[in-house]
Amino acid sequence: MEQSNLLSFASQLVRKDGKLFDPIRKKWLVETPEETVRQCLMLWLVGIGIPGPNISVERKIFILGRMRRFDVVIYSRDLRPWMLFECKAPATPLRQEVVEQAGAYNLALKCPYLGISNGIQLLLAEIDFQTSHSRFLNAFPDYPSSPGRPGQ
């Protein structure tokens, strides 16, 4: 699932005076390349059936005693962290250090799924914390349809 073309959603973004409206956070944000990718990602997620109230954007987390901010976390219907996304500007290649950054953020959240995107590419992985293994996915995983069954 390497090609995603999330930027095709850019025409649906609400813009005004160099700002984008974030419908999840309900506020106007400076339009930067990374913010455009983040907003396109959220439009896509809602479009494939992820409930808007279960999407959290740019929240603080602590990793090894240091405050960081994740880009996007999707929570399961029973409000457990389910998927973490790291967004980059379209000009930023999705290299190993980007994967490692997302993985470091996920140490605090323990999401079973991880995604990274620069708007052009979308990489998805499933994480098994018991075996410390991960595998890349070819398709977006099924969102948990009922409480108590994350990842099912």
Backbone hydrogen bonds in HBPLUS format (Angstrom, degrees):
<---DONOR---> <-ACCEPTOR-->    atom                        ^
c    i                          cat <-CA-CA->   ^        H-A-AA   ^      H-
h    n   atom  resd res      DA  || num        DHA   H-A  angle D-A-AA Bond
n    s   type  num  typ     dist DA aas  dist angle  dist       angle   num
A0122-LEU N   A0002-GLU O   2.80 MM 120  5.07 147.5  1.91 124.5 135.4     1
A0004-SER N   A0120-ILE O   3.14 MM 116  5.84 173.6  2.14 140.4 140.6     2
A0005-ASN N   A0120-ILE O   3.48 MM 115  4.71 174.7  2.49 118.0 117.7     3
A0008-SER N   A0005-ASN O   3.00 MM   3  5.70 167.6  2.01 119.0 123.0     4
A0006-LEU N   A0119-GLY O   2.87 MM 113  4.78 117.2  2.27 133.0 147.3     5
A0009-PHE N   A0006-LEU O   3.01 MM   3  5.90 170.2  2.02 125.1 128.2     6
A0007-LEU N   A0119-GLY O   3.29 MM 112  5.23 148.3  2.39 139.2 133.4     7
A0010-ALA N   A0007-LEU O   2.98 MM   3  5.23 165.0  2.01 111.6 116.2     8
A0012-GLN N   A0009-PHE O   2.88 MM   3  5.47 154.3  1.94 118.9 127.3     9
A0013-LEU N   A0010-ALA O   3.17 MM   3  5.37 160.3  2.21 107.3 113.3    10
A0021-PHE N   A0014-VAL O   2.88 MM   7  5.45 152.1  1.96 153.5 158.6    11
A0016-LYS N   A0019-LYS O   2.93 MM   3  5.25 149.4  2.03 141.5 147.5    12
A0019-LYS N   A0016-LYS O   2.93 MM   3  5.25 141.1  2.09 109.6 121.7    13
A0031-GLU N   A0018-GLY O   3.01 MM  13  5.71 164.6  2.04 148.6 143.6    14
A0020-LEU N   A0029-LEU O   2.75 MM   9  5.24 156.8  1.80 153.2 159.9    15
A0029-LEU N   A0020-LEU O   2.77 MM   9  5.24 156.6  1.83 150.9 158.9    16
A0022-ASP N   A0027-LYS O   2.87 MM   5  5.48 175.8  1.87 155.4 156.8    17
A0026-LYS N   A0022-ASP O   2.68 MM   4  5.39 123.9  1.99 140.4 157.0    18
A0027-LYS N   A0022-ASP O   3.31 MM   5  5.48 142.0  2.47 133.6 142.4    19
A0036-THR N   A0032-THR O   2.91 MM   4  6.12 154.3  1.97 154.9 161.9    20
A0037-VAL N   A0033-PRO O   3.15 MM   4  6.46 156.3  2.21 145.4 150.7    21
A0038-ARG N   A0034-GLU O   2.93 MM   4  6.23 161.9  1.96 150.5 155.7    22
A0039-GLN N   A0035-GLU O   2.86 MM   4  6.06 163.1  1.89 152.1 156.0    23
A0040-CYS N   A0036-THR O   2.92 MM   4  6.10 157.5  1.97 148.6 155.1    24
A0041-LEU N   A0037-VAL O   2.85 MM   4  6.03 156.6  1.90 152.0 158.7    25
A0042-MET N   A0038-ARG O   3.02 MM   4  6.33 157.5  2.07 147.3 152.8    26
A0043-LEU N   A0039-GLN O   3.05 MM   4  6.33 154.8  2.12 146.1 152.6    27
A0044-TRP N   A0040-CYS O   3.00 MM   4  6.24 160.9  2.04 150.0 155.0    28
A0045-LEU N   A0041-LEU O   2.84 MM   4  6.12 162.4  1.87 155.4 160.4    29
A0046-VAL N   A0042-MET O   3.01 MM   4  6.17 169.6  2.02 151.6 153.7    30
A0047-GLY N   A0043-LEU O   2.93 MM   4  6.04 151.5  2.01 142.3 151.3    31
A0048-ILE N   A0044-TRP O   2.95 MM   4  6.27 132.6  2.18 147.1 159.2    32
A0048-ILE N   A0045-LEU O   3.20 MM   3  5.29 135.0  2.41  96.5 108.0    33
A0050-ILE N   A0045-LEU O   3.00 MM   5  5.47 162.7  2.03 149.2 144.3    34
A0049-GLY N   A0046-VAL O   3.10 MM   3  5.20 160.4  2.14 105.9 110.8    35
A0054-ASN N   A0051-PRO O   2.84 MM   3  5.41 152.1  1.92 118.4 127.6    36
A0055-ILE N   A0052-GLY O   3.04 MM   3  5.40 159.7  2.08 121.5 121.7    37
A0075-TYR N   A0054-ASN O   2.71 MM  21  5.03 164.8  1.73 155.4 160.3    38
A0056-SER N   A0073-VAL O   2.79 MM  17  5.15 165.8  1.81 157.0 161.9    39
A0073-VAL N   A0056-SER O   2.86 MM  17  5.15 156.5  1.91 147.3 153.5    40
A0058-GLU N   A0071-ASP O   2.78 MM  13  4.62 162.5  1.81 127.9 133.7    41
A0070-PHE N   A0059-ARG O   3.11 MM  11  5.82 149.8  2.20 162.6 161.0    42
A0061-ILE N   A0068-ARG O   2.87 MM   7  5.34 154.9  1.93 139.3 142.9    43
A0068-ARG N   A0061-ILE O   2.76 MM   7  5.34 161.8  1.79 166.4 170.3    44
A0063-ILE N   A0066-ARG O   2.83 MM   3  5.23 161.3  1.87 150.6 150.6    45
A0066-ARG N   A0063-ILE O   2.96 MM   3  5.23 162.5  1.99 112.4 118.1    46
A0072-VAL N   A0085-PHE O   3.26 MM  13  5.03 161.3  2.30 144.6 142.7    47
A0085-PHE N   A0072-VAL O   2.73 MM  13  5.03 165.8  1.75 159.5 158.7    48
A0074-ILE N   A0083-MET O   2.77 MM   9  5.09 163.8  1.79 153.6 159.3    49
A0082-TRP N   A0074-ILE O   2.78 MM   8  5.59 161.6  1.82 156.7 159.7    50
A0083-MET N   A0074-ILE O   3.15 MM   9  5.09 156.7  2.21 137.0 140.5    51
A0076-SER N   A0080-ARG O   2.80 MM   4  5.26 163.9  1.82 152.0 153.3    52
A0079-LEU N   A0076-SER O   2.79 MM   3  4.95 149.8  1.88 118.1 118.2    53
A0113-TYR N   A0082-TRP O   3.15 MM  31  6.22 137.0  2.34 146.7 157.7    54
A0084-LEU N   A0113-TYR O   3.10 MM  29  6.54 152.5  2.18 140.5 142.5    55
A0115-GLY N   A0084-LEU O   2.72 MM  31  6.08 151.4  1.80 161.8 163.9    56
A0086-GLU N   A0115-GLY O   2.90 MM  29  6.39 146.6  2.01 144.9 154.3    57
A0117-SER N   A0086-GLU O   3.03 MM  31  6.56 150.9  2.12 159.0 166.0    58
A0088-LYS N   A0117-SER O   2.83 MM  29  6.17 150.1  1.92 155.2 160.8    59
A0092-THR N   A0089-ALA O   2.90 MM   3  5.40 162.5  1.93 120.9 126.8    60
A0095-ARG N   A0093-PRO O   2.97 MM   2  5.63 126.8  2.27 106.8  91.3    61
A0098-VAL N   A0095-ARG O   3.04 MM   3  5.54 136.8  2.23 111.3 122.3    62
A0099-VAL N   A0095-ARG O   3.32 MM   4  6.76 156.2  2.38 148.4 155.0    63
A0100-GLU N   A0096-GLN O   2.84 MM   4  6.13 158.1  1.88 154.5 161.4    64
A0101-GLN N   A0097-GLU O   2.95 MM   4  6.07 148.0  2.05 135.0 143.1    65
A0102-ALA N   A0098-VAL O   3.06 MM   4  6.34 166.9  2.08 151.5 153.8    66
A0103-GLY N   A0099-VAL O   2.87 MM   4  6.10 156.4  1.92 147.4 155.0    67
A0104-ALA N   A0100-GLU O   2.83 MM   4  6.04 150.1  1.92 146.7 154.1    68
A0105-TYR N   A0101-GLN O   3.06 MM   4  6.40 158.7  2.11 151.3 156.4    69
A0106-ASN N   A0102-ALA O   2.95 MM   4  6.19 147.1  2.06 143.7 153.6    70
A0107-LEU N   A0104-ALA O   3.14 MM   3  5.27 148.9  2.24  99.8 109.0    71
A0108-ALA N   A0105-TYR O   3.24 MM   3  5.90 143.7  2.38 112.2 119.2    72
A0110-LYS N   A0106-ASN O   2.73 MM   4  5.28 164.6  1.75 144.0 148.3    73
A0127-ILE N   A0112-PRO O   2.78 MM  15  4.98 171.1  1.79 139.2 141.9    74
A0114-LEU N   A0125-ALA O   2.92 MM  11  5.19 157.4  1.97 148.5 151.9    75
A0125-ALA N   A0114-LEU O   2.81 MM  11  5.19 152.0  1.89 155.8 159.5    76
A0116-ILE N   A0123-LEU O   2.93 MM   7  5.35 151.7  2.01 148.9 156.9    77
A0123-LEU N   A0116-ILE O   2.90 MM   7  5.35 167.4  1.91 160.7 164.7    78
A0118-ASN N   A0121-GLN O   3.30 MM   3  5.80 147.7  2.41 144.4 152.8    79
A0137-LEU N   A0124-LEU O   2.83 MM  13  5.39 160.9  1.86 137.5 139.0    80
A0126-GLU N   A0135-ARG O   2.86 MM   9  5.48 158.3  1.91 155.9 160.4    81
A0135-ARG N   A0126-GLU O   3.05 MM   9  5.48 148.4  2.15 145.0 154.7    82
A0128-ASP N   A0133-HIS O   2.84 MM   5  5.36 167.7  1.85 177.6 173.4    83
A0132-SER N   A0128-ASP O   2.85 MM   4  5.65 122.7  2.18 141.1 157.8    84
A0133-HIS N   A0128-ASP O   3.25 MM   5  5.36 135.9  2.46 143.7 147.7    85
A0152-GLN N   A0149-ARG O   3.15 MM   3  5.60 155.3  2.21 137.7 136.0    86
